[in-house]
Amino acid sequence: MRKVLAKLNSENFQNRDYSFWVKLATRASVSVALTLILVKLAAWFMTDSASMLASLTDSILDSFASFFTFFAVRYAVVPADKEHRFGHGKAECMAALMQSALIIGSATLLLVHSVEQWVEGDPVQQPAIGVYVSLFAIVLTFGLVLVQRAAIRNTQSSAISADALHFKSDLLLNASVIAALLLSAYGWYWVDSLFAVLIALYLAFGAIRIGWDAFQSLMDRELPDDEKKRIIKTIKDTPGILGLHNLRTRGAGPTRFIQCHVELDDDLSLRAAHDIADHAERRVRDLFEDTDVIIHMDPASVVTSPSETTPAEPAAQADDSGRSR
């Protein structure tokens, strides 16, 4: 704890220390998930509430997902090696995809249980205990969400973002549990099961969104348009560069991969052209914390298609010689 506080209070607090932030967020996530499991398990035994079971189920899933994320982000920050030349960043996407599958499975089981309890109409026992436990869960989860928000702001980690979505939904889930328990105490027993069904559907839709985003990242989706605009402007503003085309981008964990062709004056020497491209690569790397940049040089006279001007513009294909077509 002293090391963490020293880190937070140091002048490096504002720096984008990817490894520090993702490790802090995952440790906090695992700790909170395990604490909530124990507390909610005891509360469910005492209340026999479907909505409390829904909350417990979600916390159990959070713990599995948090453990998976805990190890995945540590693998993702391992430097590139001879067998993984592009690094290990996609481990984060795998973690997010695994979380999605776990949530969908648990939401299905929860939906079945909630419908069965709705039909049977069993009353909730000792609803006050469930209310107190849910209030405790809200306070603890809110603190975790603040830590995760700081981690996402400093890393843009897809795995932490997926994990944060879990716990953000927990805030709504626990508030719903409180409402269901209070209404059940006044004889509206069906409300408890209804809220559990709604929570299950909410978790399932959230899981689908997480899974889709993770799948897109695994399929090397392009970087966001605002980042591509910054990249294009930075390259075009580099002295000696007349234009660019064939821009390709993708992200994997903490690393962004950027490739493009730049158009240079035909009469430049090889050394001069290399210096210009090297300067452009350094400027692009300075835009983001962890960036891999490859720039190919083309004489302006061989480029037959217009230079790329917007991120939405499709990249021109190139043959083996690098000539656009």
C-alpha positions in Angstrom: 0.0 0.0 0.0 2.8 2.4 0.8 4.3 1.8 -2.7 1.0 2.5 -4.3 0.5 5.7 -2.4 4.0 6.9 -3.1 3.4 6.2 -6.8 0.2 8.2 -6.8 1.8 11.1 -4.9 4.9 11.2 -7.1 5.4 13.7 -9.9 5.0 10.7 -12.3 1.4 10.4 -11.4 0.3 12.2 -14.5 2.5 10.1 -16.8 1.0 7.3 -18.8 2.7 4.4 -17.1 0.7 1.7 -18.8 2.0 -1.2 -16.7 1.4 0.6 -13.4 -2.2 1.6 -14.2 -3.4 -1.8 -15.6 -1.8 -3.7 -12.7 -3.4 -1.3 -10.1 -6.8 -1.6 -11.8 -6.7 -5.4 -12.0 -5.6 -5.8 -8.4 -8.4 -3.5 -7.2 -10.9 -5.4 -9.4 -10.0 -8.8 -8.1 -10.0 -7.6 -4.4 -13.5 -6.0 -4.8 -15.0 -8.9 -6.6 -13.9 -11.5 -4.0 -15.1 -9.2 -1.2 -18.5 -8.8 -2.8 -18.9 -12.5 -3.4 -18.5 -13.4 0.3 -20.8 -10.6 1.4 -23.5 -11.3 -1.2 -23.4 -15.1 -0.7 -24.2 -14.6 3.0 -27.0 -12.2 2.1 -28.5 -14.5 -0.4 -28.6 -17.4 2.1 -30.5 -15.1 4.5 -32.9 -13.5 2.1 -33.5 -16.1 -0.7 -33.9 -13.2 -3.1 -33.7 -13.7 -6.8 -32.4 -10.2 -7.4 -29.7 -10.8 -4.7 -28.8 -14.0 -6.5 -28.6 -12.0 -9.7 -26.2 -9.6 -7.9 -24.2 -12.6 -6.5 -24.0 -14.2 -9.9 -22.7 -11.0 -11.4 -20.0 -10.7 -8.7 -18.9 -14.3 -9.3 -18.6 -13.6 -13.0 -16.7 -10.4 -12.2 -14.2 -12.4 -10.2 -13.6 -14.9 -13.0 -13.3 -12.0 -15.5 -11.1 -10.0 -13.2 -8.8 -13.0 -12.6 -8.6 -13.6 -16.4 -7.9 -9.9 -17.0 -5.4 -9.8 -14.1 -3.2 -12.3 -15.9 -4.0 -11.2 -19.5 -2.9 -7.6 -19.0 0.4 -8.8 -17.4 1.0 -10.9 -20.5 0.0 -8.1 -22.8 2.7 -5.7 -21.4 5.5 -8.3 -21.9 7.9 -6.9 -24.5 8.0 -8.3 -28.0 10.2 -11.4 -28.4 11.5 -13.5 -31.2 8.3 -15.6 -31.3 6.0 -12.6 -31.0 7.5 -9.8 -33.0 4.4 -7.6 -32.7 4.2 -8.0 -28.9 1.5 -9.6 -26.8 -1.1 -6.9 -26.8 -3.9 -9.0 -28.2 -4.1 -10.9 -25.0 -6.2 -8.0 -23.7 -8.7 -8.6 -26.5 -8.9 -12.3 -25.6 -9.6 -11.3 -22.0 -12.5 -9.1 -23.1 -13.9 -11.8 -25.4 -13.7 -14.3 -22.5 -15.5 -11.9 -20.3 -18.3 -11.6 -22.8 -18.8 -15.3 -23.0 -18.9 -15.6 -19.2 -21.5 -12.9 -18.9 -23.8 -14.3 -21.5 -23.7 -17.8 -19.9 -24.5 -16.5 -16.5 -27.2 -14.2 -17.7 -28.9 -17.2 -19.3 -28.8 -19.2 -16.1 -30.0 -16.2 -14.1 -32.9 -15.7 -16.5 -34.1 -19.3 -16.1 -33.8 -19.1 -12.3 -35.7 -15.8 -12.1 -38.6 -17.0 -14.2 -38.9 -20.2 -12.1 -39.0 -18.1 -8.9 -41.5 -15.7 -10.5 -43.8 -18.6 -11.2 -43.5 -20.1 -7.7 -43.9 -16.7 -6.1 -41.7 -17.3 -3.1 -41.4 -14.3 -0.7 -38.1 -12.6 0.2 -36.8 -13.3 3.7 -35.1 -10.5 5.8 -35.0 -7.9 3.0 -33.3 -5.4 5.2 -30.1 -7.5 5.1 -30.1 -7.4 1.3 -30.5 -3.6 1.3 -27.5 -3.1 3.6 -25.4 -5.4 1.6 -26.3 -3.7 -1.6 -25.5 -0.3 -0.2 -22.1 -1.6 0.9 -21.5 -3.0 -2.6 -22.4 0.4 -4.2 -19.9 2.3 -2.1 -17.1 -0.3 -2.7 -17.9 -0.5 -6.5 -18.0 3.2 -6.9 -14.4 3.5 -5.5 -13.3 0.8 -7.9 -14.9 2.5 -10.9 -13.0 5.7 -10.1 -9.7 3.7 -10.1 -10.6 2.0 -13.4 -11.6 5.3 -15.0 -8.2 6.8 -14.2 -6.5 3.6 -15.6 -8.6 3.8 -18.8 -7.8 7.5 -19.2 -4.1 6.8 -19.0 -3.9 3.5 -21.0 -7.0 3.1 -23.2 -6.9 -0.6 -22.3 -9.7 -2.6 -23.9 -9.5 -5.3 -21.1 -9.8 -2.7 -18.3 -12.6 -1.0 -20.3 -14.5 -4.3 -20.5 -13.9 -5.0 -16.8 -15.1 -1.4 -15.9 -18.3 -2.0 -17.8 -19.0 -5.0 -15.5 -18.6 -2.9 -12.4 -20.4 0.2 -13.8 -23.4 -2.1 -14.5 -23.0 -3.3 -10.9 -23.9 0.2 -9.6 -27.2 -0.1 -11.5 -27.7 -3.7 -10.5 -27.3 -3.0 -6.8 -29.6 -0.1 -6.9 -32.2 -2.3 -8.6 -31.7 -4.9 -5.9 -32.5 -2.4 -3.3 -35.6 -1.3 -5.0 -36.7 -4.9 -5.5 -36.1 -5.8 -1.9 -38.0 -2.8 -0.6 -41.0 -3.5 -2.8 -41.0 -7.2 -1.9 -41.1 -6.2 1.7 -44.5 -4.6 1.0 -45.9 -7.8 -0.6 -44.9 -7.2 -4.3 -43.0 -10.5 -4.5 -43.1 -10.6 -8.3 -41.0 -7.4 -8.5 -37.9 -9.2 -7.1 -38.1 -11.7 -10.0 -38.9 -9.1 -12.6 -35.9 -7.0 -11.6 -33.7 -10.1 -11.8 -35.0 -10.8 -15.4 -34.3 -7.2 -16.4 -30.8 -7.4 -14.9 -30.1 -10.6 -16.8 -31.1 -9.0 -20.1 -29.0 -6.0 -19.4 -25.9 -8.1 -18.7 -26.5 -10.1 -21.8 -26.7 -7.0 -24.1 -23.6 -5.5 -22.4 -21.7 -8.7 -23.0 -22.6 -8.7 -26.6 -21.2 -5.2 -27.0 -18.0 -6.1 -25.2 -17.6 -9.2 -27.3 -18.2 -7.3 -30.5 -15.6 -4.7 -29.7 -13.0 -7.4 -28.7 -13.7 -9.2 -31.9 -13.1 -6.1 -33.9 -9.8 -5.5 -32.2 -8.7 -9.0 -32.9 -9.6 -8.4 -36.5 -7.2 -5.4 -36.6 -9.8 -2.7 -36.8 -8.4 0.7 -37.7 -7.6 3.3 -35.1 -10.2 5.9 -34.3 -10.7 8.7 -36.9 -9.5 11.4 -34.5 -6.2 9.6 -34.0 -5.8 9.0 -37.8 -6.4 12.6 -38.5 -3.6 13.5 -36.1 -1.3 11.0 -37.8 -2.1 12.3 -41.3 -1.6 15.9 -40.2 1.7 15.1 -38.5 3.1 13.3 -41.5 2.0 15.9 -44.0 3.4 18.7 -41.9 6.9 17.0 -41.9 9.2 19.1 -44.1 10.0 17.4 -47.4 6.9 15.2 -47.6 4.6 16.0 -50.5 1.8 13.6 -49.6 0.9 10.2 -48.2 -1.2 7.2 -49.2 -1.8 3.5 -48.2 -2.2 4.5 -44.5 -2.9 1.4 -42.4 -3.3 1.4 -38.6 -4.3 -1.0 -35.9 -4.0 -1.4 -32.1 -3.0 -4.3 -29.9 -3.1 -3.7 -26.1 -0.8 -0.7 -25.3 0.8 -0.6 -28.8 -0.4 1.2 -32.0 0.9 0.0 -35.3 1.1 2.6 -38.1 2.2 2.0 -41.7 2.0 4.3 -44.8 3.7 5.4 -48.0 5.0 9.0 -48.3 5.6 10.9 -51.5 9.0 12.6 -51.9 10.7 14.7 -54.6 12.2 12.5 -57.3 15.6 14.1 -57.2 16.3 13.5 -53.5 19.3 11.3 -52.6 18.6 8.1 -50.8 20.2 9.5 -47.7 18.0 12.7 -47.8 14.9 10.6 -48.4 15.7 8.3 -45.5 16.3 11.3 -43.2 12.9 12.8 -44.1 11.1 9.5 -43.5 13.0 8.9 -40.3 12.0 12.3 -39.0 8.3 11.6 -39.9 8.4 8.3 -38.0 9.8 10.0 -34.9 7.1 12.7 -35.0 4.4 10.0 -35.2 5.9 8.0 -32.4 5.8 11.2 -30.2 2.0 11.4 -30.7 1.4 8.3 -28.6 3.2 6.5 -25.8 3.8 3.1 -27.4 3.8 3.2 -31.2 5.4 1.1 -34.0 5.8 3.1 -37.2 6.9 2.0 -40.7 7.1 4.5 -43.5 7.8 3.5 -47.1 9.2 6.2 -49.5 7.8 6.7 -53.0 9.0 9.1 -55.7 6.2 11.5 -56.3 6.2 10.8 -60.0 5.2 7.1 -59.6 2.1 8.0 -57.5 -0.9 8.0 -59.9 -3.7 8.3 -57.3 -4.5 11.4 -55.2 -2.8 11.7 -51.8 -4.8 10.6 -48.8 -6.6 13.5 -47.1 -9.1 12.0 -44.7 -9.2 8.9 -42.5 -12.4 7.6 -44.3 -10.6 7.5 -47.6 -9.8 3.9 -48.6 -6.1 3.1 -49.0 -4.8 2.5 -52.5 -3.5 -0.9 -53.2 0.1 -1.3 -54.1 2.0 -3.9 -56.0 5.3 -5.5 -55.0 7.3 -2.5 -56.3 5.4 -0.1 -54.0 3.8 1.6 -57.0 0.2 2.7 -56.3 -2.4 1.4 -58.7 
